[in-house]
Amino acid sequence: MKPLAAMVLSLVLLPWAAIGETRIDVTYLHVETPRPPVLSNLDPEPADLGLAGAQLAVRDNATTGRFLGHAYTLDTVSVALGEDPLAAARRALSSTDLLVLDAPAEVLLAIADLPEAARALIFNTSAEDTDLRGQNCRANILHSAPSLAMRTDALAQFLAQRRWTRLAMIEGSYPADKAFAAALERSARKFGLKIGARKTWAFDADMRRHAAQEVPLFTQDLGKYDALLVADETGDFGRYIAYNTWLPRPVVGSEGLTAAAWAPVVEQWGAAQLQSRFHEMTGRQMYPQDYAAWAALRSIGEAVTRGAAGDAPSLHGFLMSGDFELAGFKGRPLTYRAWNGQLRQPIPLTQPRALVTQAPLEGFLHPRTELDTLGLDAPEAGCAAYAA
């Protein structure tokens, strides 16, 4: 064999690592949080919630990456109750500047404010607090999870389109329930809806036996309304409301018609293929937090595939540019908002057995993109970190 031909053949046969491999190291950091007791345990939380989505995304990244000389690693760190999440974050940041974080808002902000995280890129996959996308934002955080405002705006668009403008609301007593109720109230004002009577759920009895007797009496004095909003983000009582109300009205919010980043019933736009791959890998359904983690890791992979360097500052710049978009199996490209780092994304509206529709709905217009009718738009965000 001629020397030149032999050299060309050897280059073809050499593994990518020998030619020069780009390595992207990511740490998935999960911070355990206490969960309040609820009336029913029919839907236990998967032990790998969120993490499974990240693992699937690493597989997806590797599909293209192996041909381009890109290698992705995912280190998993779990912080148990009582342990120090900041110490765990510091250890992770000593080896990578890319964090995918599953933690409550206060922990997310504390980690983002660490000196070691100043040049890091952190993906928020679980904290839906709208304020994290507003006045309490951070320049080193991108949000692949939708905000509460995005979810409740999606519901409000549906209600407004149906002309179900008179609403009543039942809310739980836990902080997550209160936050969701406040988001529903904001969205109602935004889209011209009116929330009339409101009641707080304070029962501690076993509703599995008494719902048919107690719920009609509890809802009897709510007055006239077109739909009943339920704010029960902890999964405590909402399942017992539908079909037990005094008036025969649809239930919307945490139960009945719900809005989330993802649901097992989403099958259009190629989503069935993503659902089946996830089920094949895990043996379970894909939930919103899995999708948010998948979107975070896929954002990294897509950016590197399109030519961005694998370090945090380069990735952040590319993800926030007009050159980035992610195919997220929702019928529209996903991009990041330049004013607060929120991933723009359609929000499926579902009932337990089917997709009802997907927001933004037809007729809700925006000069930039209809996706920006969901959540905080640029004038209302007040995110100084990105404004600077």
C-alpha positions in Angstrom: 0.0 0.0 0.0 1.3 3.5 -0.9 2.3 5.5 2.2 -0.2 8.3 1.5 -3.1 5.8 1.1 -2.0 4.1 4.3 -2.0 7.3 6.2 -5.5 8.2 5.0 -6.8 4.8 5.9 -5.3 5.0 9.4 -7.0 8.4 10.0 -10.4 6.9 9.0 -9.9 3.9 11.3 -8.7 5.9 14.3 -11.3 6.6 17.0 -12.4 10.2 17.4 -10.6 10.4 20.7 -7.3 9.9 19.0 -8.0 12.7 16.5 -9.1 15.1 19.2 -12.2 14.6 21.2 -14.3 17.4 22.8 -15.4 16.4 26.2 -18.5 18.0 27.9 -18.8 17.1 31.6 -22.1 17.9 33.3 -23.2 17.3 36.9 -26.8 16.6 37.8 -27.3 17.8 41.3 -30.5 16.7 43.1 -31.4 18.3 46.5 -34.0 16.3 48.4 -36.8 18.3 50.0 -39.4 17.2 52.6 -42.8 16.5 51.2 -45.9 17.2 53.3 -48.3 14.3 54.1 -51.2 13.9 51.7 -54.5 12.1 51.7 -53.6 9.6 49.0 -50.4 7.9 47.8 -51.8 6.6 44.5 -49.0 8.5 42.6 -45.7 7.8 44.3 -42.8 10.0 43.0 -40.3 8.0 41.0 -36.9 7.7 42.6 -35.2 8.9 39.4 -37.6 11.7 38.6 -35.8 14.3 36.6 -32.5 12.3 36.5 -34.0 9.8 34.0 -34.7 12.7 31.6 -31.1 13.9 31.8 -29.8 10.3 31.2 -31.9 10.0 28.1 -30.7 13.3 26.8 -27.1 12.2 27.3 -27.9 9.1 25.1 -29.5 11.4 22.5 -26.4 13.7 22.5 -24.1 10.8 22.1 -26.0 9.7 19.0 -24.7 12.7 17.1 -21.7 13.4 19.2 -19.9 10.1 18.4 -19.7 11.2 14.8 -18.4 14.7 15.6 -15.9 13.8 18.3 -18.1 15.0 21.2 -18.2 13.0 24.4 -20.8 13.7 27.1 -20.5 12.6 30.7 -23.1 13.0 33.4 -22.1 12.8 37.1 -25.0 12.4 39.5 -25.0 13.9 43.0 -27.9 13.6 45.5 -28.0 15.7 48.6 -30.0 14.1 51.4 -32.1 15.9 53.9 -29.9 17.6 56.4 -26.8 17.6 54.2 -25.2 20.8 52.9 -26.2 21.5 49.3 -23.6 24.3 49.0 -20.8 22.0 49.9 -22.0 19.5 47.3 -22.2 22.2 44.7 -18.7 23.5 45.4 -17.3 20.0 44.9 -19.2 19.6 41.6 -18.0 23.1 40.4 -14.4 22.1 41.1 -14.6 19.6 38.2 -17.2 21.2 35.8 -18.8 24.5 35.1 -22.1 23.0 33.9 -24.7 22.1 36.5 -28.2 20.7 36.0 -30.0 21.5 39.2 -33.1 19.9 40.8 -33.5 22.1 43.9 -36.0 24.5 45.5 -35.6 28.2 44.7 -33.7 29.3 47.8 -31.1 26.6 47.3 -30.9 27.3 43.5 -30.1 31.0 44.3 -27.6 30.2 47.0 -25.7 27.9 44.6 -25.8 30.5 41.8 -24.4 33.1 44.1 -21.4 31.0 45.1 -18.1 32.6 44.0 -17.2 29.3 42.3 -20.4 29.6 40.2 -19.6 33.0 38.8 -18.6 31.7 35.4 -20.8 28.5 35.6 -23.9 27.7 33.7 -26.8 26.3 35.8 -30.0 24.8 34.4 -33.0 25.0 36.6 -35.2 22.0 36.0 -37.7 22.0 38.8 -38.1 25.4 40.5 -41.2 27.0 38.9 -41.2 30.2 41.0 -42.0 33.1 38.6 -39.8 35.5 40.6 -36.7 33.5 39.6 -37.5 34.8 36.0 -38.2 38.3 37.3 -36.6 40.5 40.0 -34.9 37.5 41.6 -33.2 36.2 38.5 -29.5 35.4 38.0 -27.4 35.7 34.9 -25.8 32.3 35.3 -29.2 30.4 35.4 -31.2 29.2 32.5 -34.7 27.8 33.1 -35.7 24.7 31.2 -38.7 24.2 33.5 -41.6 26.5 32.7 -42.6 29.1 35.3 -45.9 29.0 37.2 -46.9 32.0 35.2 -46.4 30.1 31.9 -48.6 27.3 33.1 -51.4 29.4 34.5 -51.3 31.7 31.5 -51.9 28.6 29.3 -54.9 27.7 31.4 -56.2 31.3 31.3 -56.0 31.4 27.5 -58.1 28.3 27.3 -60.7 29.7 29.7 -60.8 33.0 27.9 -61.2 31.3 24.5 -64.1 29.2 25.8 -65.6 32.4 27.4 -65.6 30.7 30.8 -64.9 34.0 32.4 -66.6 33.6 35.8 -64.4 31.5 38.1 -64.3 30.2 41.6 -61.2 28.7 43.3 -60.3 26.2 46.0 -56.7 26.4 47.2 -54.7 24.2 49.6 -52.9 25.5 52.6 -49.3 24.6 51.7 -46.8 27.1 50.2 -46.8 25.5 46.8 -50.6 25.7 46.7 -50.6 29.3 47.7 -48.0 30.2 45.0 -50.1 28.4 42.3 -53.2 30.2 43.5 -51.4 33.5 43.2 -50.2 32.7 39.7 -53.8 31.8 38.7 -55.0 35.1 40.1 -52.4 37.0 38.1 -53.2 35.1 34.9 -56.9 35.8 35.4 -56.3 39.5 35.5 -54.0 39.3 32.5 -56.6 37.6 30.3 -59.7 39.4 31.6 -61.1 36.6 33.8 -62.7 37.1 37.2 -62.2 34.9 40.2 -65.1 35.3 42.5 -65.5 33.1 45.6 -62.4 31.5 47.0 -62.1 28.9 49.7 -59.2 27.2 51.5 -59.2 23.4 51.8 -58.7 22.6 55.5 -60.1 19.1 55.8 -57.9 16.5 57.4 -60.4 13.6 57.1 -60.0 10.7 54.8 -61.8 12.0 51.7 -61.6 8.6 50.0 -64.7 7.7 52.1 -66.3 11.1 52.6 -65.8 13.1 49.4 -69.3 12.4 48.0 -70.8 13.9 51.2 -68.3 16.6 52.1 -67.3 18.2 48.8 -70.9 19.1 47.7 -71.4 20.9 51.0 -68.0 22.6 50.8 -68.7 24.0 47.3 -72.3 24.9 47.8 -71.7 28.5 48.7 -69.2 29.3 45.9 -72.0 31.0 44.0 -72.3 30.9 40.2 -69.2 30.2 38.1 -68.2 28.7 34.7 -65.2 26.7 35.9 -63.7 25.8 39.2 -60.0 26.4 39.7 -58.2 24.0 42.0 -54.8 25.0 43.5 -53.4 21.7 44.9 -49.8 21.4 43.8 -49.0 19.0 46.6 -51.6 16.5 45.4 -53.5 16.5 48.6 -57.2 16.9 47.9 -57.8 17.9 44.2 -58.5 14.4 43.0 -61.7 14.3 45.1 -63.2 17.6 43.7 -64.3 16.6 40.2 -67.8 15.1 39.9 -68.5 16.0 43.6 -69.1 19.7 43.3 -72.5 21.2 44.1 -72.7 22.7 40.6 -71.8 20.5 37.5 -68.8 22.5 36.3 -65.4 21.7 34.8 -62.4 21.6 37.2 -59.2 23.3 36.0 -55.7 23.8 37.5 -53.9 21.2 39.6 -56.6 18.6 38.7 -59.0 18.1 35.8 -57.6 20.2 32.9 -54.0 20.7 33.8 -51.1 22.6 32.2 -47.5 21.3 32.5 -44.3 21.1 30.4 -45.0 17.5 29.5 -47.5 14.7 30.1 -47.7 11.0 29.2 -50.6 11.7 26.8 -48.6 14.0 24.5 -48.1 12.1 21.3 -48.2 14.6 18.4 -45.2 16.3 16.7 -43.1 13.1 17.1 -43.6 13.1 20.9 -44.7 9.4 20.8 -41.2 8.5 19.7 -39.7 10.3 22.7 -42.2 8.8 25.0 -41.4 5.3 23.8 -37.7 5.7 24.1 -38.1 7.0 27.6 -40.4 4.1 28.6 -38.0 1.6 27.1 -35.1 3.0 29.1 -37.0 3.5 32.4 -40.1 1.3 32.4 -42.2 4.3 33.4 -43.9 7.4 31.9 -42.1 10.7 31.3 -43.1 13.5 33.6 -42.6 17.3 33.4 -39.4 17.3 35.5 -38.0 14.5 33.3 -38.7 16.6 30.2 -37.1 19.7 31.8 -33.9 17.8 32.6 -34.0 16.3 29.1 -34.4 19.8 27.5 -31.5 21.1 29.6 -29.0 18.4 28.5 -30.3 18.5 24.9 -29.8 22.3 24.9 -26.1 21.7 25.7 -25.8 18.9 23.1 -27.6 20.9 20.4 -25.4 24.0 21.0 -22.2 22.0 20.8 -23.4 20.2 17.7 -24.0 23.6 16.1 -20.4 24.7 16.8 -20.4 26.2 20.3 -17.5 25.4 22.5 -18.1 23.2 25.5 -17.3 25.7 28.3 -20.1 27.5 30.2 -19.5 31.1 28.9 -19.4 30.0 25.3 -22.5 27.8 25.7 -24.4 30.5 27.5 -23.7 33.0 24.8 -24.7 30.6 22.0 -27.9 29.5 23.8 -29.0 33.1 24.2 -28.3 34.0 20.6 -30.6 33.9 17.6 -28.6 30.9 16.2 -29.9 28.4 18.8 -33.1 26.5 18.6 -34.1 23.1 20.0 -36.5 20.6 18.5 -38.5 19.7 21.6 -41.3 17.5 20.2 -43.9 20.2 20.8 -44.4 21.4 17.2 -42.3 24.6 17.5 -38.6 25.3 18.0 -37.7 26.1 21.6 -35.5 29.1 22.3 -34.3 31.0 25.4 -35.6 34.4 26.3 -32.9 37.0 26.2 -34.4 39.0 29.1 -34.5 36.2 31.8 -33.1 32.9 30.5 -36.4 31.2 30.3 -36.8 28.4 27.7 -39.7 29.4 25.4 -42.0 26.4 25.0 -45.6 25.5 24.2 -47.5 24.2 27.2 -49.8 21.1 26.7 -53.2 21.3 28.3 -54.3 17.8 29.2 -56.8 15.7 31.0 -55.7 12.4 32.4 -56.5 10.4 29.2 -55.7 12.8 26.4 -54.2 16.1 25.1 -56.9 18.7 25.0 -55.0 21.5 23.2 -51.6 23.3 23.4 -50.9 26.9 24.4 -50.4 29.5 23.1 -53.8 29.2 21.6 -54.9 30.8 18.3 -55.9 34.4 18.6 -53.4 35.4 21.3 -50.9 37.4 19.4 -47.5 38.9 20.2 -45.2 41.1 18.1 -42.2 38.7 18.6 -43.7 35.2 19.0 -46.9 33.9 20.4 -44.9 31.8 22.8 -44.1 35.1 24.6 -47.8 35.4 25.6 -47.0 32.7 28.2 -45.2 33.9 31.3 -43.2 37.1 31.9 -42.7 39.2 28.8 -39.7 41.5 28.6 -41.4 44.7 29.9 -42.7 43.0 33.0 -39.8 40.7 34.0 -37.6 43.3 35.6 -34.6 41.0 35.5 -31.6 43.3 36.1 -29.1 40.5 35.7 -30.0 40.1 32.0 -30.7 43.7 31.4 -27.1 44.5 32.3 
